[in-house]
Amino acid sequence: MDENENNMLEDEELNNIVILNDENGEEIPFEFLDVIEYEGEEYVVLLPVEEDEEDDLGEVVILKIEDTEDEEEESYVSVDDEETLNRVFQIFKEKFKEEFNFVDEEEDEEE
């Protein structure tokens, strides 16, 4: 792979990164995985970017997308409804079952 191809791959990865601010104002990078529509609302599925990345998919973050006054921007808000979070995650898992190896926590707890 030549240097140009490598730079294009890096740019593509960087374009998939979303920076959010936590409650302390610190910037936290997330990898954008998908947007899921559920009951007329859109939810973004994000994966926290860890410095020591593993091949395993960690816990994802699901946030509701809300429009802002600026058409160029959107706002992500937390979702308190556990049932909605679970349903959105089930849709995400079904959509990406061929790409990711999901681990069911209930199965882990039974072992």
N, C-alpha and C positions, 0 to 999 in steps of 0.2 A: 504494500500500500504506500503510495507516495504521500508527500507532505500535504498536498492540496486535498486529497481524499480524507486524510486524518483530520484536517482543519474543518472540513465540511461535516464530518461526524460529530466533532466537538461542538460546532455551532448548532447542529440539530439537537443535541442533548441539552445545550444551554437554552434553546428556545422552549424546551419542555419544562423549564424550571420557573416556579412561581415563588416570589418572596412575600411572605406575610409578616406582619408585626404582631408579637404576642402582647399580653396585657402589660408587660414591663417596657414595651416599645422596642424590644430586641427583634432584629430581622431573623426570620427562620426560613430556610429554603425548603421547598417541597417540589417533588416531581409531579407534574400534572398527568393523571392517568386517563380520566374520561369525564364526560358530563352525562349524567343519567337524568332522564325525565320521569317524574313520578307524581301522579295526581295533579297534573297541570303546573307543577313547579320543577325547576331545574336544580340539580345538586352536583357539585364538583367533587370528584374523588381524587385525593392527593396522598402522596406517599412522602413522609418526612425523609429528607436527604441526610444520610448519616455520613460522617467523615470516614468511618471504616465500613464502607459498603460491603454487604454480603450478597450472595446470590439469592438468598431467601427474601421473600416479600414480607416486610414487617406489617405492623398495623397501619391501616389507611385512615385518613381523616376525611370525613364527609361533611361538607358545608353547603348550606343553601345559598344559591345565587340570587342576589337582589339587584335590581337596576338602581343606578344613581342618576343624579341630575345631568351628569356628564355622560353623553352617549358612548364615549370612548372607554369608560370605566365601568366596572361592576364591583359589587361589594359581596363579600362572603360572610355569612353569619352562622353561628353555631346552631345545631339542631338539638333541642332538648327531648323530643319525642323518640323514645327508644324503638318503638314499633316502626316509625318512619325510617330511622337509621338502618334497622335490620332489613327492611324491605328494599331500600335503595342498594344496600350491600348485596342482597340476594340477586338483584337484577345485574349488578356489576359482575358478580361471580359467574352467573350464567353466561353473560356476554363474553367473558374472558377465560372460560374454563380450559380452553385449549392452550392459552398463552401463559397462565400462571398455575402454580401448584398450591392450591388453597388448603390450609390446615383447619379442620373444624375443631374449635376449642372443646366442644362437648365430647368429641371422640377422645381427645387428649385426657380429659378429666376422668373418663371411665377406665382408662388403662392403669 
